[in-house]
Amino acid sequence: MTSLSLARARSRFLQYWVLTKPRVTQLAVFCAVIGMFLASPGLPPLQTVVAATVGIWLLAAAAFAVNCLIEQEVDARMARTRHRATARGTIPPAQTLLFSGVLGGLGMFVLHAWVNPLTMWLTFATFVGYAIIYTVLLKPRTPQNIVIGGLSGAMPPALGWAAVANAVPAQAWLLVLIIFIWTPPHFWALALYRTNDYKSAGLPMLPVTHGDRFTRLHILLYTFALFATTMLPYVIKMSGLVYLVGAVLLGLRFIWYAWRLYRDYSDALARRTFRFSIIYLALLFGLLLLDHWLPGWIA
């Protein structure tokens, strides 16, 4: 194979890779893996962790590819997304649909064969919730799209828990609730500095329909709600002091960002708030795992 052929193959691979929204997928899979480890008092079976991680990643990637296909015209009008192959037309709809179908089919097979049917069906329901209910029904119709549709994006910890325990108890749903409440302030921070993009695309995001100050107030209110929700793992004795201290410090930092955003807005601050929200969620779930394992390490 010539260097030109290799370059073309690499370019094609990267175009398909972008359709899976890899950074978003990585965060979702990370939360699912944390759910797997929290579901077990010790180390969960390695085969289950690997198979569940692969299966959940495949179905998440398939859902994002369908999202890109459905929103190809919208993406073409937005600076943030117009580089996607579906928006530029370099990957035809039929190929995108085939790509998503192969990924999704493989994911369901892996989860059914090597994990359990409960995880497969929950992950498939999440796929439908994001690719169809959120993308098709909610996103173009209501400024509360990210609030209502956020349940699909909040499901990974429950999927991971189901993979190991073959059940989804209250503790798993609490993790889902945390991500569910985290999603609006996270996404609205992005929407604030991308408002013109969403206007061009004709999407009724909250800053477009209700203005930036209204959106900033809701970001602040949601960060307070998030702070209260993240205290619940300690209240129900799901976690201990290590998690509590870390959650308080992270939560206060998030509130500080939201307060500054509300009082003295700038696009640069909105970007920093958005980036911090990603770090916040990763560290919060990391603290849950650390607190879960720490007593065993000390003993």
C-alpha positions in Angstrom: 0.0 0.0 0.0 1.4 3.4 -1.0 1.8 6.3 1.4 -1.1 8.1 -0.5 -3.4 5.1 0.1 -2.4 4.9 3.7 -3.1 8.6 4.2 -6.5 8.2 2.6 -7.3 5.1 4.7 -6.2 7.1 7.8 -8.4 10.1 6.8 -11.4 7.8 6.3 -10.9 6.1 9.6 -10.7 9.5 11.4 -13.9 10.6 9.7 -15.8 7.6 11.0 -14.0 8.0 14.4 -15.3 11.5 14.7 -18.9 10.3 14.2 -18.6 8.3 17.5 -17.9 11.6 19.4 -15.0 9.9 21.2 -14.5 12.4 24.0 -18.2 12.2 25.0 -18.1 8.4 24.7 -15.1 8.2 26.9 -16.7 10.1 29.7 -19.8 7.9 29.4 -17.9 4.7 29.5 -15.8 5.9 32.4 -18.9 6.5 34.4 -20.2 3.0 33.4 -16.9 1.4 34.6 -17.1 3.2 37.9 -20.6 1.7 38.2 -19.2 -1.7 37.6 -16.6 -1.4 40.4 -19.1 0.2 42.9 -21.5 -2.7 42.3 -19.0 -5.2 43.7 -17.5 -5.3 47.3 -14.2 -6.4 45.8 -12.9 -6.5 42.3 -15.5 -7.4 39.7 -14.8 -10.2 37.2 -12.3 -8.9 34.7 -14.1 -10.6 31.8 -17.3 -8.9 32.7 -15.7 -5.5 33.0 -13.9 -5.8 29.6 -17.0 -7.2 27.8 -19.4 -4.6 29.4 -17.0 -1.8 28.6 -16.6 -2.9 24.9 -20.4 -3.5 24.5 -21.4 -0.2 26.1 -18.8 1.7 24.1 -20.1 0.1 20.8 -23.7 1.0 21.5 -22.8 4.5 22.6 -20.7 5.1 19.5 -23.6 3.8 17.4 -26.0 6.2 19.0 -23.7 9.1 18.3 -23.3 8.1 14.7 -27.1 8.0 14.3 -27.2 11.5 15.9 -24.7 12.8 13.4 -26.8 11.3 10.6 -30.1 12.8 11.7 -28.5 16.2 12.4 -26.3 16.4 9.3 -28.2 19.5 8.0 -28.1 21.1 11.4 -24.4 20.3 11.8 -23.6 21.9 8.5 -24.9 25.2 9.8 -22.8 25.2 13.0 -19.2 26.1 13.2 -18.6 23.5 15.9 -19.9 20.6 13.9 -19.6 21.5 10.2 -16.3 19.5 9.9 -18.1 16.2 10.5 -18.1 13.9 7.5 -21.9 13.6 7.6 -22.3 17.4 7.5 -19.8 17.7 4.6 -21.3 14.8 2.7 -18.1 12.8 2.5 -19.7 9.8 4.2 -23.2 9.1 2.6 -26.2 8.5 4.9 -26.4 4.8 3.9 -22.8 4.2 5.0 -23.4 6.1 8.3 -26.4 4.0 8.9 -24.5 0.8 8.1 -21.7 1.9 10.4 -24.0 2.6 13.2 -25.9 -0.7 12.6 -22.7 -2.8 12.7 -21.5 -1.1 15.9 -24.8 -1.4 17.6 -25.3 -5.0 16.6 -21.9 -5.9 17.8 -22.5 -4.1 21.0 -25.7 -6.0 21.7 -24.1 -9.3 20.8 -21.2 -8.7 23.2 -23.5 -7.6 26.1 -25.9 -10.5 25.6 -23.2 -13.2 25.1 -20.7 -12.2 27.7 -22.5 -9.9 30.2 -26.3 -10.3 30.7 -29.5 -9.6 28.9 -30.5 -6.9 31.4 -27.5 -4.8 30.5 -28.1 -5.3 26.8 -31.7 -4.1 26.9 -30.9 -1.2 29.2 -28.1 -0.1 26.9 -30.3 -0.5 23.9 -33.1 1.6 25.6 -30.4 4.2 26.2 -29.5 4.1 22.5 -33.1 4.7 21.5 -33.5 7.4 24.2 -30.6 9.4 22.8 -30.7 8.7 19.1 -34.4 8.9 18.7 -36.3 10.5 21.6 -33.7 13.2 22.3 -32.3 13.9 18.8 -35.5 13.6 16.8 -38.3 14.6 19.2 -36.9 16.8 21.9 -33.8 18.7 20.6 -35.6 20.6 17.8 -38.8 21.3 19.7 -38.2 22.4 23.3 -35.6 24.5 25.2 -35.9 21.9 27.9 -34.5 19.3 25.5 -31.3 18.7 27.5 -33.2 18.4 30.8 -35.7 15.8 29.6 -33.3 14.1 27.2 -30.5 14.1 29.8 -31.8 10.8 31.3 -30.2 8.9 28.3 -26.8 10.5 28.9 -27.1 9.8 32.7 -27.6 6.1 32.3 -24.0 4.8 32.1 -23.5 4.1 35.9 -26.7 2.0 35.9 -25.5 0.1 32.8 -22.2 -0.6 34.5 -23.9 -1.7 37.8 -26.3 -4.0 35.9 -23.4 -5.6 34.1 -21.8 -6.8 37.4 -24.9 -7.2 39.7 -27.5 -8.1 37.1 -29.7 -5.6 38.9 -30.1 -1.9 39.2 -30.6 -1.0 42.9 -31.3 2.5 44.4 -27.6 3.3 44.7 -27.2 2.9 40.9 -30.1 5.2 40.3 -28.6 7.8 42.6 -25.6 7.9 40.4 -27.9 8.4 37.4 -29.6 11.2 39.3 -26.3 13.0 39.9 -25.4 12.9 36.1 -29.0 13.9 35.2 -28.8 17.1 37.3 -25.2 17.7 36.2 -26.1 17.7 32.5 -28.1 21.0 32.2 -25.4 23.3 33.8 -22.7 21.4 31.9 -24.5 21.7 28.5 -25.9 25.2 29.0 -22.4 26.6 29.7 -21.5 25.3 26.2 -24.7 26.7 24.7 -24.0 30.2 26.1 -20.8 30.7 24.1 -22.2 28.8 21.1 -25.6 30.7 21.1 -25.0 32.1 17.5 -24.3 28.6 16.3 -27.6 27.3 17.7 -29.5 30.4 16.3 -28.0 29.6 12.8 -29.1 26.0 13.2 -32.6 26.9 14.3 -32.4 24.9 17.5 -34.4 26.2 20.5 -31.6 26.0 23.1 -32.3 27.9 26.3 -30.0 30.9 25.6 -31.7 31.3 22.2 -35.3 31.1 23.5 -35.0 32.8 26.9 -31.7 34.8 26.8 -28.3 34.4 28.3 -29.2 35.9 31.8 -32.1 33.5 32.2 -29.8 30.6 31.2 -27.1 31.8 33.6 -29.6 31.9 36.5 -30.6 28.3 35.7 -27.0 27.2 35.6 -26.5 28.6 39.1 -29.7 27.1 40.4 -28.8 23.7 39.0 -25.4 23.8 40.6 -27.0 24.3 44.0 -29.3 21.3 43.2 -26.3 19.3 42.1 -24.4 20.1 45.3 -27.4 18.9 47.4 -27.7 15.7 45.3 -24.1 14.8 45.6 -24.4 14.8 49.4 -26.9 11.9 49.2 -24.3 9.1 48.7 -22.9 10.0 52.1 -26.4 10.5 53.7 -27.5 6.9 52.7 -24.1 5.5 53.8 -23.1 4.6 50.3 -19.9 6.5 50.8 -17.8 7.9 53.6 -15.9 11.0 54.6 -13.3 10.8 51.8 -16.1 11.2 49.2 -18.0 13.8 51.3 -15.0 16.1 51.7 -14.1 15.8 48.0 -17.7 16.3 46.8 -18.1 19.4 49.0 -14.9 21.0 47.6 -15.7 20.2 44.0 -19.3 21.3 44.5 -18.3 24.7 46.0 -15.9 25.2 43.1 -18.7 24.5 40.6 -21.0 26.9 42.4 -18.2 29.5 42.3 -17.9 29.2 38.6 -21.7 29.4 38.2 -21.9 32.5 40.4 -19.2 34.3 38.5 -20.9 33.3 35.2 -24.1 34.8 36.5 -22.6 38.0 37.8 -20.0 38.8 35.2 -20.5 36.8 32.0 -17.9 36.3 29.3 -17.5 33.6 26.6 -14.0 32.7 28.1 -15.6 32.1 31.5 -18.4 30.0 30.0 -15.7 27.9 28.2 -13.8 27.4 31.5 -17.1 26.5 33.3 -17.9 23.9 30.6 -14.4 22.4 30.8 -14.5 22.4 34.6 -17.8 20.6 34.5 -16.2 17.7 32.7 -13.3 17.5 35.2 -15.8 17.8 38.0 -17.8 14.8 37.0 -14.7 12.6 36.4 -13.2 13.6 39.8 -16.6 13.1 41.6 -16.9 9.5 40.3 -13.3 8.9 41.0 -13.9 9.9 44.6 -16.8 7.5 44.8 -14.5 4.7 43.7 -11.7 5.7 46.0 -14.0 5.9 49.0 -15.4 2.5 48.1 -12.0 0.8 48.1 -10.2 2.8 50.7 -11.4 0.8 53.8 -10.1 -2.4 52.2 -6.8 -0.8 51.4 -6.4 0.5 54.9 -7.4 -2.8 56.4 
